[in-house]
Every structure is written in C-alpha cells, then in structure tokens.
Amino acid sequence: MGRLDGKVFVLSAAAQGIGRSAALLAAKEGARVIATDVNAEKLKELEGVPGIETYVLDVLNTEAVNEFAAALDRVDVLFNCAGFVANGTLLDTDEKTWDFSFDLNVKSMYRMCRAFIPKFIAQGSGGSVINMSSAASSIKGAPNRCVYSATKAAVIGLTKSMAVDFVGQKIRFNSICPGTVDTPSLRDRINISENPEQALKDFIARQKNGPICYSR
C-alpha cells in the first residue's frame, strides 16, 4: 500500500529535474500521475513508467490549460513546478525577461489553480495544491536573482492567499522553498558561467547544511 494509492496527481514541468523526481516518487507511492511538460521529447522518457501518463502542456497558454483540466475526471493533488531562473541584478533585467519570469513562475500557477480549484470544490473531498517557490524569495535575498526572487516571493503570497480563501473547502495549499538542487537547469547555469568548476564550488559552499541535493 502506497501513501498515494488511488490519488490522481497532476504536475507541470515533469520531464526533468524536481518535477521528474516528484512524478516518479508519486507513481511509486501508488498515485495515478498525469505528468505534463512543454518539452515533448523529454516527456517521452516517462512513457511506459507504471502509474504515469504523459500530456504535452504549455502552462503559458490559458486555453490549453483549461482544456487539459476539463478533460480530467478528478484530481487530488496539483503540483505546480514549472519555472525559470533568470540571472542578474535589477539593472541586468530587461522588461522582456521580467515579464517572462512572472508569466512562467507566477501566472502559470494562477492559470493552473484557476482551472483546477473548481474541480476540487465540485468533488467535495478537498485536495492538495503544491506550489514551487524557493529559499531565494521573501525568505532571503540571493545575489543575481532579482526577478527570480521576486517571482518566488509572489508564489508564497499567492499560496497563502489561496490557503485562506479555500480552507473551508478542505483544500490544502503549500509552497516548497528549497535551496540549491542539482538539476539539469542548475547544470546549464553552471556550464555557461565563465568558470564552471568554481561556479559549482560556489553553489555547494552556500549550502550551510552540506552538499546540494540531487534530483534526476
């Protein structure tokens, strides 16, 4: 018996990194996992995994999100994991990067929650919504993470607001605020730095509790 037996677990950004690890673990715990991602090729790697169904979804597209939600009979867990890490200070961040970061990191959660919360309410059995935030947010500042930290602070505020608004419907809302996690996204950022070896050492050094966590 798994901890998620009989539950329907929907998540975004499931093709790699934290999302992929969450999809695999949820399936292992007995959930029916609906794993979505905009990257169709990477998402194919999850096809055939017991308990996992894949669906190509662009969370920047409101119509596509609404169609996806309408096609599902029920949902018990919604994990909003899609996000983008922009590098730089305020002066390095142009409006295009600012707008894209908020669209993907915050507004995509608005789209998904607005599409799925009515389904939670109609089911009458409550549910769980998990939003990916970061330690680099309203929790603490991080160098060269201006717009990223702003978006992740917004995620915390959005999550708290929804938790209060829908507690009467037994829907739980939580935001996850991890430190540095070893994902393909992190490796990409390390590899484009001037000194990748030193960049990796710097990421590890800022983790006061030890080495960075690993995600598939």
C-alpha positions as MATLAB code, in Angstrom:
seq = 'MGRLDGKVFVLSAAAQGIGRSAALLAAKEGARVIATDVNAEKLKELEGVPGIETYVLDVLNTEAVNEFAAALDRVDVLFNCAGFVANGTLLDTDEKTWDFSFDLNVKSMYRMCRAFIPKFIAQGSGGSVINMSSAASSIKGAPNRCVYSATKAAVIGLTKSMAVDFVGQKIRFNSICPGTVDTPSLRDRINISENPEQALKDFIARQKNGPICYSR';
ca = [
       0.000    0.000    0.000;
       1.455    3.341   -1.056;
       0.771    6.665    0.597;
      -0.938    7.922   -2.582;
      -2.957    4.856   -3.557;
      -5.995    5.856   -5.580;
      -4.982    9.514   -5.814;
      -4.754   11.479   -9.059;
      -1.553   13.535   -9.047;
      -1.214   16.264  -11.687;
       2.025   18.168  -12.132;
       3.789   20.533  -14.516;
       7.443   20.539  -15.597;
       7.581   16.764  -15.139;
      10.105   15.988  -17.878;
      13.223   16.630  -15.800;
      14.635   17.856  -12.531;
      12.416   18.186   -9.460;
       9.246   17.604  -11.473;
      10.506   14.308  -12.882;
      11.617   13.096   -9.449;
       8.218   14.034   -7.987;
       6.384   12.202  -10.773;
       8.412    9.029  -10.267;
       8.023    9.087   -6.486;
       4.268    9.774   -6.646;
       3.811    6.851   -9.031;
       5.890    4.634   -6.754;
       3.557    5.590   -3.892;
       0.549    4.381   -5.881;
      -0.789    7.563   -7.488;
      -2.128    7.871  -10.991;
       0.301   10.526  -12.197;
      -0.572   12.905  -15.022;
       2.857   14.246  -15.932;
       2.842   17.365  -18.106;
       5.589   19.384  -19.744;
       6.082   21.613  -22.768;
       9.148   19.544  -23.754;
       7.566   16.656  -25.636;
      10.838   14.838  -26.339;
      11.998   14.774  -22.714;
       8.499   13.877  -21.554;
       8.610   10.740  -23.691;
      11.214    9.347  -21.291;
       8.424    8.864  -18.739;
       6.214    6.908  -21.120;
       5.871    3.309  -20.035;
       6.640    4.019  -16.379;
       3.944    2.236  -14.332;
       1.413    4.713  -12.960;
       2.467    7.626  -15.170;
       0.521    9.148  -18.059;
       2.087   11.959  -20.071;
       0.487   15.055  -21.557;
       2.237   17.808  -23.501;
       1.120   21.108  -21.974;
       2.270   24.709  -22.272;
       1.322   26.358  -18.966;
       1.742   29.769  -20.623;
      -1.337   29.002  -22.750;
      -4.558   29.660  -20.816;
      -6.785   27.904  -23.351;
      -4.581   24.802  -23.338;
      -4.576   24.692  -19.529;
      -8.366   24.991  -19.384;
      -8.831   22.237  -21.978;
      -6.463   19.967  -20.077;
      -8.255   20.491  -16.769;
     -11.668   19.928  -18.345;
     -10.512   16.596  -19.777;
      -9.750   15.103  -16.343;
     -12.499   13.481  -14.288;
     -10.895   14.304  -10.942;
      -7.718   15.494   -9.265;
      -6.420   15.008   -5.732;
      -3.012   16.682   -5.917;
      -1.841   19.555   -8.111;
       1.885   20.292   -8.132;
       2.849   23.492   -9.973;
       6.537   23.023  -10.666;
       7.202   24.955  -13.888;
       9.675   27.789  -13.582;
      12.606   29.727  -14.997;
      15.717   31.042  -13.260;
      16.785   34.404  -14.657;
      20.278   35.541  -13.710;
      21.226   39.108  -12.877;
      20.570   42.193  -10.801;
      17.711   44.620  -11.427;
      19.944   46.550  -13.849;
      20.622   43.370  -15.843;
      16.930   42.529  -16.155;
      15.086   43.934  -19.157;
      11.285   44.072  -19.328;
      11.065   41.019  -21.575;
      12.898   38.869  -19.024;
      10.867   40.378  -16.159;
       7.550   39.692  -17.897;
       8.500   36.165  -18.993;
       9.686   35.261  -15.490;
       6.428   36.387  -13.906;
       4.369   34.716  -16.630;
       6.026   31.326  -16.172;
       6.863   31.395  -12.462;
       3.660   33.008  -11.155;
       0.919   33.424  -13.734;
       1.190   29.785  -14.842;
       0.252   28.833  -11.263;
      -2.686   31.251  -11.442;
      -3.794   29.546  -14.672;
      -3.475   26.027  -13.289;
      -5.108   26.823   -9.949;
      -7.953   28.751  -11.571;
      -8.607   25.769  -13.841;
      -8.369   23.075  -11.170;
      -9.732   24.621   -7.961;
     -13.346   24.445   -9.219;
     -12.782   20.737   -9.788;
     -11.516   20.299   -6.224;
     -14.571   22.149   -4.923;
     -17.020   20.141   -7.053;
     -15.527   16.870   -5.835;
     -16.269   17.883   -2.261;
     -13.403   15.836   -0.853;
     -10.746   18.519   -0.636;
      -7.282   18.111   -2.058;
      -3.740   19.402   -2.073;
      -2.088   22.133   -4.130;
       1.704   22.414   -4.021;
       3.459   25.437   -5.498;
       7.186   25.518   -6.145;
       8.815   28.558   -4.568;
      12.423   28.932   -3.392;
      14.582   29.935   -0.460;
      15.538   32.842   -2.726;
      12.253   34.698   -2.260;
      10.747   36.648    0.623;
      12.697   34.261    2.867;
      16.135   35.577    1.959;
      17.958   37.513   -0.715;
      20.347   35.880   -3.162;
      22.875   37.621   -5.421;
      21.960   37.957   -9.094;
      18.472   36.566   -8.591;
      16.432   39.785   -8.702;
      13.408   38.874  -10.814;
      13.589   35.188   -9.872;
      13.402   36.042   -6.168;
      10.574   38.497   -6.823;
       8.539   35.808   -8.583;
       9.160   33.256   -5.860;
       8.105   35.757   -3.187;
       4.915   36.243   -5.191;
       4.359   32.474   -5.194;
       4.472   32.437   -1.402;
       1.962   35.275   -1.216;
      -0.342   33.627   -3.764;
      -0.199   30.320   -1.912;
      -1.026   31.883    1.464;
      -3.912   33.822   -0.059;
      -5.471   30.740   -1.628;
      -4.971   28.744    1.574;
      -7.117   31.246    3.453;
      -9.730   31.558    0.713;
     -10.342   27.829    0.277;
      -9.728   26.325    3.702;
     -13.490   25.850    4.039;
     -13.419   23.530    1.030;
     -10.714   21.387    2.670;
      -8.134   22.277    0.019;
      -4.598   22.492    1.392;
      -2.078   24.873   -0.179;
       1.656   24.652    0.435;
       4.680   26.254   -1.178;
       8.009   24.443   -1.221;
      11.102   26.603   -0.715;
      14.211   24.533   -1.473;
      17.787   25.699   -1.564;
      20.065   24.667   -4.420;
      19.083   21.372   -6.052;
      21.263   19.566   -8.586;
      19.029   19.562  -11.665;
      19.608   19.895  -15.428;
      18.622   23.554  -15.066;
      21.337   24.122  -12.469;
      23.920   22.339  -14.603;
      23.004   24.535  -17.577;
      23.575   27.658  -15.494;
      26.875   26.308  -14.206;
      28.101   25.349  -17.670;
      27.508   28.801  -19.190;
      29.440   30.555  -16.429;
      32.976   31.795  -17.035;
      34.405   29.194  -14.644;
      32.036   26.196  -14.332;
      34.230   24.408  -11.777;
      34.294   27.432   -9.480;
      30.590   28.041  -10.041;
      29.803   24.534   -8.798;
      32.004   25.064   -5.745;
      30.212   28.350   -5.020;
      26.793   26.696   -5.222;
      27.906   23.979   -2.816;
      29.566   26.460   -0.435;
      26.366   28.472    0.013;
      24.554   25.376    1.293;
      25.300   25.617    5.001;
      23.890   22.146    5.709;
      26.134   20.330    3.249;
      26.218   19.322   -0.437;
      23.470   20.360   -2.824;
      20.539   17.963   -3.128;
      20.304   15.736   -6.188;
      17.304   15.451   -8.471;
      17.003   13.186  -11.507;
];
